Amino acid sequence: MTNAKLFVIDYTLHGEAKSFIIRLEKLDTLEAWHWASCDAGVGRIGRFAREQVKKTSPAQAEKYGIQNVQWRRSDARAQA
């Protein structure tokens, strides 16, 4: 992960605001929904780096009360 960057993912769980930071090489909206569901205890994280797991979709996450998933780079350069 030499190209890893820090991202902030914000979401709501049953109306309560949640936020966390994750280090990934890249992030998109679908991936953010999956990681938000993992943070909420719904999604599954693989036990090994190369293990392929089924990603949690936005529709699945919403069934468990996850909403308003947004993400951004954590460094100031990406926000400028």
mmJSON file of the N, C-alpha and C atoms, coordinates in Angstrom:
{"data_MODEL":{"atom_site":{
"group_PDB":["ATOM","ATOM","ATOM","ATOM","ATOM","ATOM","ATOM","ATOM","ATOM","ATOM","ATOM","ATOM","ATOM","ATOM","ATOM","ATOM","ATOM","ATOM","ATOM","ATOM","ATOM","ATOM","ATOM","ATOM","ATOM","ATOM","ATOM","ATOM","ATOM","ATOM","ATOM","ATOM","ATOM","ATOM","ATOM","ATOM","ATOM","ATOM","ATOM","ATOM","ATOM","ATOM","ATOM","ATOM","ATOM","ATOM","ATOM","ATOM","ATOM","ATOM","ATOM","ATOM","ATOM","ATOM","ATOM","ATOM","ATOM","ATOM","ATOM","ATOM","ATOM","ATOM","ATOM","ATOM","ATOM","ATOM","ATOM","ATOM","ATOM","ATOM","ATOM","ATOM","ATOM","ATOM","ATOM","ATOM","ATOM","ATOM","ATOM","ATOM","ATOM","ATOM","ATOM","ATOM","ATOM","ATOM","ATOM","ATOM","ATOM","ATOM","ATOM","ATOM","ATOM","ATOM","ATOM","ATOM","ATOM","ATOM","ATOM","ATOM","ATOM","ATOM","ATOM","ATOM","ATOM","ATOM","ATOM","ATOM","ATOM","ATOM","ATOM","ATOM","ATOM","ATOM","ATOM","ATOM","ATOM","ATOM","ATOM","ATOM","ATOM","ATOM","ATOM","ATOM","ATOM","ATOM","ATOM","ATOM","ATOM","ATOM","ATOM","ATOM","ATOM","ATOM","ATOM","ATOM","ATOM","ATOM","ATOM","ATOM","ATOM","ATOM","ATOM","ATOM","ATOM","ATOM","ATOM","ATOM","ATOM","ATOM","ATOM","ATOM","ATOM","ATOM","ATOM","ATOM","ATOM","ATOM","ATOM","ATOM","ATOM","ATOM","ATOM","ATOM","ATOM","ATOM","ATOM","ATOM","ATOM","ATOM","ATOM","ATOM","ATOM","ATOM","ATOM","ATOM","ATOM","ATOM","ATOM","ATOM","ATOM","ATOM","ATOM","ATOM","ATOM","ATOM","ATOM","ATOM","ATOM","ATOM","ATOM","ATOM","ATOM","ATOM","ATOM","ATOM","ATOM","ATOM","ATOM","ATOM","ATOM","ATOM","ATOM","ATOM","ATOM","ATOM","ATOM","ATOM","ATOM","ATOM","ATOM","ATOM","ATOM","ATOM","ATOM","ATOM","ATOM","ATOM","ATOM","ATOM","ATOM","ATOM","ATOM","ATOM","ATOM","ATOM","ATOM","ATOM","ATOM","ATOM","ATOM","ATOM","ATOM","ATOM","ATOM","ATOM","ATOM","ATOM","ATOM","ATOM"],
"id":[1,2,3,4,5,6,7,8,9,10,11,12,13,14,15,16,17,18,19,20,21,22,23,24,25,26,27,28,29,30,31,32,33,34,35,36,37,38,39,40,41,42,43,44,45,46,47,48,49,50,51,52,53,54,55,56,57,58,59,60,61,62,63,64,65,66,67,68,69,70,71,72,73,74,75,76,77,78,79,80,81,82,83,84,85,86,87,88,89,90,91,92,93,94,95,96,97,98,99,100,101,102,103,104,105,106,107,108,109,110,111,112,113,114,115,116,117,118,119,120,121,122,123,124,125,126,127,128,129,130,131,132,133,134,135,136,137,138,139,140,141,142,143,144,145,146,147,148,149,150,151,152,153,154,155,156,157,158,159,160,161,162,163,164,165,166,167,168,169,170,171,172,173,174,175,176,177,178,179,180,181,182,183,184,185,186,187,188,189,190,191,192,193,194,195,196,197,198,199,200,201,202,203,204,205,206,207,208,209,210,211,212,213,214,215,216,217,218,219,220,221,222,223,224,225,226,227,228,229,230,231,232,233,234,235,236,237,238,239,240],
"type_symbol":["N","C","C","N","C","C","N","C","C","N","C","C","N","C","C","N","C","C","N","C","C","N","C","C","N","C","C","N","C","C","N","C","C","N","C","C","N","C","C","N","C","C","N","C","C","N","C","C","N","C","C","N","C","C","N","C","C","N","C","C","N","C","C","N","C","C","N","C","C","N","C","C","N","C","C","N","C","C","N","C","C","N","C","C","N","C","C","N","C","C","N","C","C","N","C","C","N","C","C","N","C","C","N","C","C","N","C","C","N","C","C","N","C","C","N","C","C","N","C","C","N","C","C","N","C","C","N","C","C","N","C","C","N","C","C","N","C","C","N","C","C","N","C","C","N","C","C","N","C","C","N","C","C","N","C","C","N","C","C","N","C","C","N","C","C","N","C","C","N","C","C","N","C","C","N","C","C","N","C","C","N","C","C","N","C","C","N","C","C","N","C","C","N","C","C","N","C","C","N","C","C","N","C","C","N","C","C","N","C","C","N","C","C","N","C","C","N","C","C","N","C","C","N","C","C","N","C","C","N","C","C","N","C","C","N","C","C","N","C","C"],
"label_atom_id":["N","CA","C","N","CA","C","N","CA","C","N","CA","C","N","CA","C","N","CA","C","N","CA","C","N","CA","C","N","CA","C","N","CA","C","N","CA","C","N","CA","C","N","CA","C","N","CA","C","N","CA","C","N","CA","C","N","CA","C","N","CA","C","N","CA","C","N","CA","C","N","CA","C","N","CA","C","N","CA","C","N","CA","C","N","CA","C","N","CA","C","N","CA","C","N","CA","C","N","CA","C","N","CA","C","N","CA","C","N","CA","C","N","CA","C","N","CA","C","N","CA","C","N","CA","C","N","CA","C","N","CA","C","N","CA","C","N","CA","C","N","CA","C","N","CA","C","N","CA","C","N","CA","C","N","CA","C","N","CA","C","N","CA","C","N","CA","C","N","CA","C","N","CA","C","N","CA","C","N","CA","C","N","CA","C","N","CA","C","N","CA","C","N","CA","C","N","CA","C","N","CA","C","N","CA","C","N","CA","C","N","CA","C","N","CA","C","N","CA","C","N","CA","C","N","CA","C","N","CA","C","N","CA","C","N","CA","C","N","CA","C","N","CA","C","N","CA","C","N","CA","C","N","CA","C","N","CA","C","N","CA","C","N","CA","C","N","CA","C","N","CA","C","N","CA","C","N","CA","C"],
"label_alt_id":[null,null,null,null,null,null,null,null,null,null,null,null,null,null,null,null,null,null,null,null,null,null,null,null,null,null,null,null,null,null,null,null,null,null,null,null,null,null,null,null,null,null,null,null,null,null,null,null,null,null,null,null,null,null,null,null,null,null,null,null,null,null,null,null,null,null,null,null,null,null,null,null,null,null,null,null,null,null,null,null,null,null,null,null,null,null,null,null,null,null,null,null,null,null,null,null,null,null,null,null,null,null,null,null,null,null,null,null,null,null,null,null,null,null,null,null,null,null,null,null,null,null,null,null,null,null,null,null,null,null,null,null,null,null,null,null,null,null,null,null,null,null,null,null,null,null,null,null,null,null,null,null,null,null,null,null,null,null,null,null,null,null,null,null,null,null,null,null,null,null,null,null,null,null,null,null,null,null,null,null,null,null,null,null,null,null,null,null,null,null,null,null,null,null,null,null,null,null,null,null,null,null,null,null,null,null,null,null,null,null,null,null,null,null,null,null,null,null,null,null,null,null,null,null,null,null,null,null,null,null,null,null,null,null,null,null,null,null,null,null],
"label_comp_id":["MET","MET","MET","THR","THR","THR","ASN","ASN","ASN","ALA","ALA","ALA","LYS","LYS","LYS","LEU","LEU","LEU","PHE","PHE","PHE","VAL","VAL","VAL","ILE","ILE","ILE","ASP","ASP","ASP","TYR","TYR","TYR","THR","THR","THR","LEU","LEU","LEU","HIS","HIS","HIS","GLY","GLY","GLY","GLU","GLU","GLU","ALA","ALA","ALA","LYS","LYS","LYS","SER","SER","SER","PHE","PHE","PHE","ILE","ILE","ILE","ILE","ILE","ILE","ARG","ARG","ARG","LEU","LEU","LEU","GLU","GLU","GLU","LYS","LYS","LYS","LEU","LEU","LEU","ASP","ASP","ASP","THR","THR","THR","LEU","LEU","LEU","GLU","GLU","GLU","ALA","ALA","ALA","TRP","TRP","TRP","HIS","HIS","HIS","TRP","TRP","TRP","ALA","ALA","ALA","SER","SER","SER","CYS","CYS","CYS","ASP","ASP","ASP","ALA","ALA","ALA","GLY","GLY","GLY","VAL","VAL","VAL","GLY","GLY","GLY","ARG","ARG","ARG","ILE","ILE","ILE","GLY","GLY","GLY","ARG","ARG","ARG","PHE","PHE","PHE","ALA","ALA","ALA","ARG","ARG","ARG","GLU","GLU","GLU","GLN","GLN","GLN","VAL","VAL","VAL","LYS","LYS","LYS","LYS","LYS","LYS","THR","THR","THR","SER","SER","SER","PRO","PRO","PRO","ALA","ALA","ALA","GLN","GLN","GLN","ALA","ALA","ALA","GLU","GLU","GLU","LYS","LYS","LYS","TYR","TYR","TYR","GLY","GLY","GLY","ILE","ILE","ILE","GLN","GLN","GLN","ASN","ASN","ASN","VAL","VAL","VAL","GLN","GLN","GLN","TRP","TRP","TRP","ARG","ARG","ARG","ARG","ARG","ARG","SER","SER","SER","ASP","ASP","ASP","ALA","ALA","ALA","ARG","ARG","ARG","ALA","ALA","ALA","GLN","GLN","GLN","ALA","ALA","ALA"],
"label_asym_id":["A","A","A","A","A","A","A","A","A","A","A","A","A","A","A","A","A","A","A","A","A","A","A","A","A","A","A","A","A","A","A","A","A","A","A","A","A","A","A","A","A","A","A","A","A","A","A","A","A","A","A","A","A","A","A","A","A","A","A","A","A","A","A","A","A","A","A","A","A","A","A","A","A","A","A","A","A","A","A","A","A","A","A","A","A","A","A","A","A","A","A","A","A","A","A","A","A","A","A","A","A","A","A","A","A","A","A","A","A","A","A","A","A","A","A","A","A","A","A","A","A","A","A","A","A","A","A","A","A","A","A","A","A","A","A","A","A","A","A","A","A","A","A","A","A","A","A","A","A","A","A","A","A","A","A","A","A","A","A","A","A","A","A","A","A","A","A","A","A","A","A","A","A","A","A","A","A","A","A","A","A","A","A","A","A","A","A","A","A","A","A","A","A","A","A","A","A","A","A","A","A","A","A","A","A","A","A","A","A","A","A","A","A","A","A","A","A","A","A","A","A","A","A","A","A","A","A","A","A","A","A","A","A","A","A","A","A","A","A","A"],
"label_entity_id":["1","1","1","1","1","1","1","1","1","1","1","1","1","1","1","1","1","1","1","1","1","1","1","1","1","1","1","1","1","1","1","1","1","1","1","1","1","1","1","1","1","1","1","1","1","1","1","1","1","1","1","1","1","1","1","1","1","1","1","1","1","1","1","1","1","1","1","1","1","1","1","1","1","1","1","1","1","1","1","1","1","1","1","1","1","1","1","1","1","1","1","1","1","1","1","1","1","1","1","1","1","1","1","1","1","1","1","1","1","1","1","1","1","1","1","1","1","1","1","1","1","1","1","1","1","1","1","1","1","1","1","1","1","1","1","1","1","1","1","1","1","1","1","1","1","1","1","1","1","1","1","1","1","1","1","1","1","1","1","1","1","1","1","1","1","1","1","1","1","1","1","1","1","1","1","1","1","1","1","1","1","1","1","1","1","1","1","1","1","1","1","1","1","1","1","1","1","1","1","1","1","1","1","1","1","1","1","1","1","1","1","1","1","1","1","1","1","1","1","1","1","1","1","1","1","1","1","1","1","1","1","1","1","1","1","1","1","1","1","1"],
"label_seq_id":[1,1,1,2,2,2,3,3,3,4,4,4,5,5,5,6,6,6,7,7,7,8,8,8,9,9,9,10,10,10,11,11,11,12,12,12,13,13,13,14,14,14,15,15,15,16,16,16,17,17,17,18,18,18,19,19,19,20,20,20,21,21,21,22,22,22,23,23,23,24,24,24,25,25,25,26,26,26,27,27,27,28,28,28,29,29,29,30,30,30,31,31,31,32,32,32,33,33,33,34,34,34,35,35,35,36,36,36,37,37,37,38,38,38,39,39,39,40,40,40,41,41,41,42,42,42,43,43,43,44,44,44,45,45,45,46,46,46,47,47,47,48,48,48,49,49,49,50,50,50,51,51,51,52,52,52,53,53,53,54,54,54,55,55,55,56,56,56,57,57,57,58,58,58,59,59,59,60,60,60,61,61,61,62,62,62,63,63,63,64,64,64,65,65,65,66,66,66,67,67,67,68,68,68,69,69,69,70,70,70,71,71,71,72,72,72,73,73,73,74,74,74,75,75,75,76,76,76,77,77,77,78,78,78,79,79,79,80,80,80],
"pdbx_PDB_ins_code":[null,null,null,null,null,null,null,null,null,null,null,null,null,null,null,null,null,null,null,null,null,null,null,null,null,null,null,null,null,null,null,null,null,null,null,null,null,null,null,null,null,null,null,null,null,null,null,null,null,null,null,null,null,null,null,null,null,null,null,null,null,null,null,null,null,null,null,null,null,null,null,null,null,null,null,null,null,null,null,null,null,null,null,null,null,null,null,null,null,null,null,null,null,null,null,null,null,null,null,null,null,null,null,null,null,null,null,null,null,null,null,null,null,null,null,null,null,null,null,null,null,null,null,null,null,null,null,null,null,null,null,null,null,null,null,null,null,null,null,null,null,null,null,null,null,null,null,null,null,null,null,null,null,null,null,null,null,null,null,null,null,null,null,null,null,null,null,null,null,null,null,null,null,null,null,null,null,null,null,null,null,null,null,null,null,null,null,null,null,null,null,null,null,null,null,null,null,null,null,null,null,null,null,null,null,null,null,null,null,null,null,null,null,null,null,null,null,null,null,null,null,null,null,null,null,null,null,null,null,null,null,null,null,null,null,null,null,null,null,null],
"Cartn_x":[0.819,0.0,0.862,1.788,2.659,1.94,0.843,0.068,-1.159,-1.197,-2.373,-2.564,-3.82,-4.208,-5.204,-5.354,-6.337,-7.627,-8.735,-10.057,-10.922,-11.818,-12.801,-14.143,-14.816,-16.147,-17.131,-18.139,-19.202,-20.489,-21.298,-22.593,-23.486,-24.747,-25.653,-26.129,-26.245,-26.731,-27.921,-29.117,-30.361,-30.451,-30.045,-30.136,-28.976,-28.041,-26.894,-25.684,-25.056,-23.898,-22.699,-22.024,-20.826,-19.757,-18.503,-17.399,-16.182,-15.371,-14.123,-13.143,-11.89,-10.821,-10.312,-10.064,-9.574,-8.434,-7.469,-6.339,-6.548,-6.674,-6.868,-6.11,-5.854,-5.221,-6.199,-7.461,-8.485,-9.827,-10.746,-12.073,-13.08,-14.226,-15.333,-16.594,-17.704,-18.937,-19.395,-19.355,-19.781,-18.881,-17.584,-16.632,-16.866,-17.197,-17.485,-18.712,-19.728,-20.912,-20.537,-19.701,-19.276,-18.525,-17.56,-16.776,-17.611,-18.597,-19.508,-20.297,-20.719,-21.461,-20.562,-19.279,-18.334,-18.165,-18.037,-17.895,-19.132,-20.303,-21.551,-21.78,-20.921,-21.062,-21.918,-22.229,-23.099,-22.288,-21.328,-20.527,-19.435,-18.856,-17.828,-16.478,-15.46,-14.085,-13.358,-12.641,-11.908,-10.837,-10.58,-9.58,-8.167,-8.001,-6.693,-6.727,-5.599,-5.548,-6.059,-5.818,-6.218,-7.591,-8.247,-9.557,-10.597,-11.332,-12.377,-13.688,-14.25,-15.524,-16.562,-17.804,-18.887,-19.107,-19.067,-19.24,-20.71,-20.921,-22.271,-22.737,-23.884,-24.406,-25.134,-25.338,-26.102,-27.505,-28.162,-29.507,-29.493,-28.489,-28.374,-28.082,-27.185,-26.808,-27.999,-28.806,-29.968,-30.975,-31.05,-31.952,-31.57,-30.285,-29.793,-29.676,-30.265,-30.302,-29.138,-28.319,-27.185,-27.65,-27.347,-27.772,-26.715,-26.895,-26.093,-24.586,-24.128,-22.69,-21.991,-21.0,-20.19,-18.731,-17.846,-16.424,-15.613,-14.39,-13.48,-12.056,-11.081,-9.681,-9.455,-8.59,-8.371,-7.343,-6.518,-5.498,-6.05,-5.412,-5.874,-5.766,-4.793,-4.617,-5.828,-6.465,-7.614,-8.845,-8.896,-10.059,-9.965,-8.767,-8.587,-9.113],
"Cartn_y":[-1.191,0.0,1.253,1.334,2.492,3.739,3.585,4.722,4.983,4.447,4.581,6.025,6.394,7.732,7.58,8.633,8.628,9.265,8.606,9.1,9.17,10.144,10.254,9.827,8.914,8.483,8.9,9.675,10.124,9.436,9.037,8.422,8.548,8.205,8.163,6.723,6.323,5.0,5.201,4.881,5.103,6.55,7.495,8.914,9.492,8.669,9.142,9.294,10.474,10.746,9.904,9.321,8.507,8.969,8.769,9.153,8.311,7.984,7.264,7.547,7.225,7.422,6.05,5.912,4.642,4.92,4.019,4.142,3.157,3.694,2.885,3.52,2.735,3.281,4.131,3.71,4.49,4.226,5.145,5.025,5.629,4.97,5.522,5.393,5.831,5.857,4.467,3.496,2.141,1.531,1.775,1.278,1.957,3.241,3.971,3.391,3.03,2.404,1.082,0.302,-0.973,-0.756,0.168,0.396,1.011,1.83,2.359,1.22,0.253,-0.888,-1.751,-1.845,-2.578,-1.863,-0.537,0.233,0.097,-0.039,-0.183,-1.608,-2.539,-3.919,-4.787,-4.295,-5.036,-5.742,-5.048,-5.597,-6.523,-7.251,-8.227,-7.771,-7.889,-7.588,-8.921,-9.107,-10.355,-10.584,-11.828,-12.164,-12.028,-12.176,-12.095,-11.021,-10.419,-9.306,-9.703,-10.935,-11.363,-12.041,-12.175,-12.819,-11.907,-12.452,-11.712,-11.864,-10.742,-10.775,-10.027,-10.403,-9.726,-8.364,-7.313,-5.954,-5.706,-4.922,-4.54,-3.408,-3.564,-2.549,-1.459,-0.287,0.754,0.286,-0.479,-0.97,-1.885,-2.769,-3.652,-2.841,-1.874,-1.05,-0.246,0.285,1.066,0.225,-1.065,-1.949,-2.018,-1.763,-1.806,-0.417,0.594,1.933,2.833,2.443,3.266,4.197,5.49,6.476,7.561,8.393,9.61,9.348,8.344,8.043,9.04,9.721,10.675,10.424,10.751,10.542,11.667,11.824,12.849,12.474,13.04,12.878,13.628,13.122,13.756,14.881,14.939,15.974,17.297,18.356,19.699,19.943,19.321,19.541,19.088,18.011,17.499,18.371,19.109,19.928,21.305,21.73,23.077,23.173],
"Cartn_z":[0.0,0.0,0.0,-0.906,-0.948,-1.425,-2.143,-2.628,-1.768,-0.566,0.296,0.73,0.846,1.284,2.426,3.209,4.284,3.788,4.076,3.721,4.966,5.005,6.079,5.501,6.175,5.753,6.844,6.452,7.347,6.928,7.905,7.614,8.835,8.681,9.821,10.006,11.266,11.629,12.548,12.054,12.791,13.273,12.407,12.706,13.497,13.961,14.731,13.815,13.869,13.013,13.443,12.455,12.681,11.696,12.068,11.209,11.562,10.563,10.807,9.681,9.941,8.966,8.535,7.238,6.701,5.727,5.683,4.759,3.61,2.402,1.2,0.041,-0.978,-2.179,-2.968,-3.021,-3.719,-3.052,-3.235,-2.649,-3.608,-3.738,-4.507,-3.654,-4.179,-3.395,-2.976,-3.871,-3.508,-2.446,-2.57,-1.582,-0.225,-0.252,0.991,1.699,0.934,1.531,2.194,1.535,2.105,3.419,3.435,4.648,5.76,5.403,6.427,7.062,6.249,6.797,7.68,7.333,8.181,9.518,9.481,10.71,11.598,10.97,11.709,12.214,11.802,12.254,11.364,10.181,9.257,8.184,7.599,6.511,7.018,6.094,6.435,5.908,6.749,6.372,6.23,5.147,4.926,5.977,6.304,7.314,6.783,5.498,4.885,3.815,3.535,2.58,1.196,0.8,-0.544,-0.58,0.548,0.583,-0.069,-1.0,-1.683,-0.897,-0.478,0.236,-0.585,-0.411,-1.11,-0.453,-1.26,-0.756,-0.405,0.633,1.032,0.119,-0.503,-1.415,-0.613,-1.233,-0.548,-0.152,-1.006,-0.687,0.536,0.615,1.782,3.033,2.932,4.082,4.603,3.691,4.106,4.888,4.605,5.355,6.83,7.132,8.504,9.133,8.496,9.069,8.729,7.747,7.329,6.21,6.363,5.368,5.229,4.216,4.016,4.043,3.349,3.319,2.403,2.969,2.212,2.558,1.647,1.901,1.3,1.829,1.341,1.724,1.027,1.405,2.701,3.542,4.833,4.785,3.747,3.689,3.152,3.522,3.154,1.65,0.985,-0.458,-1.247,-0.83,-1.575,-1.359,-0.25,0.049,-0.587,-0.975,-1.525,-2.939],
"occupancy":[1.0,1.0,1.0,1.0,1.0,1.0,1.0,1.0,1.0,1.0,1.0,1.0,1.0,1.0,1.0,1.0,1.0,1.0,1.0,1.0,1.0,1.0,1.0,1.0,1.0,1.0,1.0,1.0,1.0,1.0,1.0,1.0,1.0,1.0,1.0,1.0,1.0,1.0,1.0,1.0,1.0,1.0,1.0,1.0,1.0,1.0,1.0,1.0,1.0,1.0,1.0,1.0,1.0,1.0,1.0,1.0,1.0,1.0,1.0,1.0,1.0,1.0,1.0,1.0,1.0,1.0,1.0,1.0,1.0,1.0,1.0,1.0,1.0,1.0,1.0,1.0,1.0,1.0,1.0,1.0,1.0,1.0,1.0,1.0,1.0,1.0,1.0,1.0,1.0,1.0,1.0,1.0,1.0,1.0,1.0,1.0,1.0,1.0,1.0,1.0,1.0,1.0,1.0,1.0,1.0,1.0,1.0,1.0,1.0,1.0,1.0,1.0,1.0,1.0,1.0,1.0,1.0,1.0,1.0,1.0,1.0,1.0,1.0,1.0,1.0,1.0,1.0,1.0,1.0,1.0,1.0,1.0,1.0,1.0,1.0,1.0,1.0,1.0,1.0,1.0,1.0,1.0,1.0,1.0,1.0,1.0,1.0,1.0,1.0,1.0,1.0,1.0,1.0,1.0,1.0,1.0,1.0,1.0,1.0,1.0,1.0,1.0,1.0,1.0,1.0,1.0,1.0,1.0,1.0,1.0,1.0,1.0,1.0,1.0,1.0,1.0,1.0,1.0,1.0,1.0,1.0,1.0,1.0,1.0,1.0,1.0,1.0,1.0,1.0,1.0,1.0,1.0,1.0,1.0,1.0,1.0,1.0,1.0,1.0,1.0,1.0,1.0,1.0,1.0,1.0,1.0,1.0,1.0,1.0,1.0,1.0,1.0,1.0,1.0,1.0,1.0,1.0,1.0,1.0,1.0,1.0,1.0,1.0,1.0,1.0,1.0,1.0,1.0,1.0,1.0,1.0,1.0,1.0,1.0,1.0,1.0,1.0,1.0,1.0,1.0],
"B_iso_or_equiv":[0.0,0.0,0.0,0.0,0.0,0.0,0.0,0.0,0.0,0.0,0.0,0.0,0.0,0.0,0.0,0.0,0.0,0.0,0.0,0.0,0.0,0.0,0.0,0.0,0.0,0.0,0.0,0.0,0.0,0.0,0.0,0.0,0.0,0.0,0.0,0.0,0.0,0.0,0.0,0.0,0.0,0.0,0.0,0.0,0.0,0.0,0.0,0.0,0.0,0.0,0.0,0.0,0.0,0.0,0.0,0.0,0.0,0.0,0.0,0.0,0.0,0.0,0.0,0.0,0.0,0.0,0.0,0.0,0.0,0.0,0.0,0.0,0.0,0.0,0.0,0.0,0.0,0.0,0.0,0.0,0.0,0.0,0.0,0.0,0.0,0.0,0.0,0.0,0.0,0.0,0.0,0.0,0.0,0.0,0.0,0.0,0.0,0.0,0.0,0.0,0.0,0.0,0.0,0.0,0.0,0.0,0.0,0.0,0.0,0.0,0.0,0.0,0.0,0.0,0.0,0.0,0.0,0.0,0.0,0.0,0.0,0.0,0.0,0.0,0.0,0.0,0.0,0.0,0.0,0.0,0.0,0.0,0.0,0.0,0.0,0.0,0.0,0.0,0.0,0.0,0.0,0.0,0.0,0.0,0.0,0.0,0.0,0.0,0.0,0.0,0.0,0.0,0.0,0.0,0.0,0.0,0.0,0.0,0.0,0.0,0.0,0.0,0.0,0.0,0.0,0.0,0.0,0.0,0.0,0.0,0.0,0.0,0.0,0.0,0.0,0.0,0.0,0.0,0.0,0.0,0.0,0.0,0.0,0.0,0.0,0.0,0.0,0.0,0.0,0.0,0.0,0.0,0.0,0.0,0.0,0.0,0.0,0.0,0.0,0.0,0.0,0.0,0.0,0.0,0.0,0.0,0.0,0.0,0.0,0.0,0.0,0.0,0.0,0.0,0.0,0.0,0.0,0.0,0.0,0.0,0.0,0.0,0.0,0.0,0.0,0.0,0.0,0.0,0.0,0.0,0.0,0.0,0.0,0.0,0.0,0.0,0.0,0.0,0.0,0.0],
"pdbx_formal_charge":[null,null,null,null,null,null,null,null,null,null,null,null,null,null,null,null,null,null,null,null,null,null,null,null,null,null,null,null,null,null,null,null,null,null,null,null,null,null,null,null,null,null,null,null,null,null,null,null,null,null,null,null,null,null,null,null,null,null,null,null,null,null,null,null,null,null,null,null,null,null,null,null,null,null,null,null,null,null,null,null,null,null,null,null,null,null,null,null,null,null,null,null,null,null,null,null,null,null,null,null,null,null,null,null,null,null,null,null,null,null,null,null,null,null,null,null,null,null,null,null,null,null,null,null,null,null,null,null,null,null,null,null,null,null,null,null,null,null,null,null,null,null,null,null,null,null,null,null,null,null,null,null,null,null,null,null,null,null,null,null,null,null,null,null,null,null,null,null,null,null,null,null,null,null,null,null,null,null,null,null,null,null,null,null,null,null,null,null,null,null,null,null,null,null,null,null,null,null,null,null,null,null,null,null,null,null,null,null,null,null,null,null,null,null,null,null,null,null,null,null,null,null,null,null,null,null,null,null,null,null,null,null,null,null,null,null,null,null,null,null],
"auth_seq_id":[1,1,1,2,2,2,3,3,3,4,4,4,5,5,5,6,6,6,7,7,7,8,8,8,9,9,9,10,10,10,11,11,11,12,12,12,13,13,13,14,14,14,15,15,15,16,16,16,17,17,17,18,18,18,19,19,19,20,20,20,21,21,21,22,22,22,23,23,23,24,24,24,25,25,25,26,26,26,27,27,27,28,28,28,29,29,29,30,30,30,31,31,31,32,32,32,33,33,33,34,34,34,35,35,35,36,36,36,37,37,37,38,38,38,39,39,39,40,40,40,41,41,41,42,42,42,43,43,43,44,44,44,45,45,45,46,46,46,47,47,47,48,48,48,49,49,49,50,50,50,51,51,51,52,52,52,53,53,53,54,54,54,55,55,55,56,56,56,57,57,57,58,58,58,59,59,59,60,60,60,61,61,61,62,62,62,63,63,63,64,64,64,65,65,65,66,66,66,67,67,67,68,68,68,69,69,69,70,70,70,71,71,71,72,72,72,73,73,73,74,74,74,75,75,75,76,76,76,77,77,77,78,78,78,79,79,79,80,80,80],
"auth_comp_id":["MET","MET","MET","THR","THR","THR","ASN","ASN","ASN","ALA","ALA","ALA","LYS","LYS","LYS","LEU","LEU","LEU","PHE","PHE","PHE","VAL","VAL","VAL","ILE","ILE","ILE","ASP","ASP","ASP","TYR","TYR","TYR","THR","THR","THR","LEU","LEU","LEU","HIS","HIS","HIS","GLY","GLY","GLY","GLU","GLU","GLU","ALA","ALA","ALA","LYS","LYS","LYS","SER","SER","SER","PHE","PHE","PHE","ILE","ILE","ILE","ILE","ILE","ILE","ARG","ARG","ARG","LEU","LEU","LEU","GLU","GLU","GLU","LYS","LYS","LYS","LEU","LEU","LEU","ASP","ASP","ASP","THR","THR","THR","LEU","LEU","LEU","GLU","GLU","GLU","ALA","ALA","ALA","TRP","TRP","TRP","HIS","HIS","HIS","TRP","TRP","TRP","ALA","ALA","ALA","SER","SER","SER","CYS","CYS","CYS","ASP","ASP","ASP","ALA","ALA","ALA","GLY","GLY","GLY","VAL","VAL","VAL","GLY","GLY","GLY","ARG","ARG","ARG","ILE","ILE","ILE","GLY","GLY","GLY","ARG","ARG","ARG","PHE","PHE","PHE","ALA","ALA","ALA","ARG","ARG","ARG","GLU","GLU","GLU","GLN","GLN","GLN","VAL","VAL","VAL","LYS","LYS","LYS","LYS","LYS","LYS","THR","THR","THR","SER","SER","SER","PRO","PRO","PRO","ALA","ALA","ALA","GLN","GLN","GLN","ALA","ALA","ALA","GLU","GLU","GLU","LYS","LYS","LYS","TYR","TYR","TYR","GLY","GLY","GLY","ILE","ILE","ILE","GLN","GLN","GLN","ASN","ASN","ASN","VAL","VAL","VAL","GLN","GLN","GLN","TRP","TRP","TRP","ARG","ARG","ARG","ARG","ARG","ARG","SER","SER","SER","ASP","ASP","ASP","ALA","ALA","ALA","ARG","ARG","ARG","ALA","ALA","ALA","GLN","GLN","GLN","ALA","ALA","ALA"],
"auth_asym_id":["A","A","A","A","A","A","A","A","A","A","A","A","A","A","A","A","A","A","A","A","A","A","A","A","A","A","A","A","A","A","A","A","A","A","A","A","A","A","A","A","A","A","A","A","A","A","A","A","A","A","A","A","A","A","A","A","A","A","A","A","A","A","A","A","A","A","A","A","A","A","A","A","A","A","A","A","A","A","A","A","A","A","A","A","A","A","A","A","A","A","A","A","A","A","A","A","A","A","A","A","A","A","A","A","A","A","A","A","A","A","A","A","A","A","A","A","A","A","A","A","A","A","A","A","A","A","A","A","A","A","A","A","A","A","A","A","A","A","A","A","A","A","A","A","A","A","A","A","A","A","A","A","A","A","A","A","A","A","A","A","A","A","A","A","A","A","A","A","A","A","A","A","A","A","A","A","A","A","A","A","A","A","A","A","A","A","A","A","A","A","A","A","A","A","A","A","A","A","A","A","A","A","A","A","A","A","A","A","A","A","A","A","A","A","A","A","A","A","A","A","A","A","A","A","A","A","A","A","A","A","A","A","A","A","A","A","A","A","A","A"],
"auth_atom_id":["N","CA","C","N","CA","C","N","CA","C","N","CA","C","N","CA","C","N","CA","C","N","CA","C","N","CA","C","N","CA","C","N","CA","C","N","CA","C","N","CA","C","N","CA","C","N","CA","C","N","CA","C","N","CA","C","N","CA","C","N","CA","C","N","CA","C","N","CA","C","N","CA","C","N","CA","C","N","CA","C","N","CA","C","N","CA","C","N","CA","C","N","CA","C","N","CA","C","N","CA","C","N","CA","C","N","CA","C","N","CA","C","N","CA","C","N","CA","C","N","CA","C","N","CA","C","N","CA","C","N","CA","C","N","CA","C","N","CA","C","N","CA","C","N","CA","C","N","CA","C","N","CA","C","N","CA","C","N","CA","C","N","CA","C","N","CA","C","N","CA","C","N","CA","C","N","CA","C","N","CA","C","N","CA","C","N","CA","C","N","CA","C","N","CA","C","N","CA","C","N","CA","C","N","CA","C","N","CA","C","N","CA","C","N","CA","C","N","CA","C","N","CA","C","N","CA","C","N","CA","C","N","CA","C","N","CA","C","N","CA","C","N","CA","C","N","CA","C","N","CA","C","N","CA","C","N","CA","C","N","CA","C","N","CA","C","N","CA","C","N","CA","C","N","CA","C","N","CA","C"],
"pdbx_PDB_model_num":[1,1,1,1,1,1,1,1,1,1,1,1,1,1,1,1,1,1,1,1,1,1,1,1,1,1,1,1,1,1,1,1,1,1,1,1,1,1,1,1,1,1,1,1,1,1,1,1,1,1,1,1,1,1,1,1,1,1,1,1,1,1,1,1,1,1,1,1,1,1,1,1,1,1,1,1,1,1,1,1,1,1,1,1,1,1,1,1,1,1,1,1,1,1,1,1,1,1,1,1,1,1,1,1,1,1,1,1,1,1,1,1,1,1,1,1,1,1,1,1,1,1,1,1,1,1,1,1,1,1,1,1,1,1,1,1,1,1,1,1,1,1,1,1,1,1,1,1,1,1,1,1,1,1,1,1,1,1,1,1,1,1,1,1,1,1,1,1,1,1,1,1,1,1,1,1,1,1,1,1,1,1,1,1,1,1,1,1,1,1,1,1,1,1,1,1,1,1,1,1,1,1,1,1,1,1,1,1,1,1,1,1,1,1,1,1,1,1,1,1,1,1,1,1,1,1,1,1,1,1,1,1,1,1,1,1,1,1,1,1]
}}}
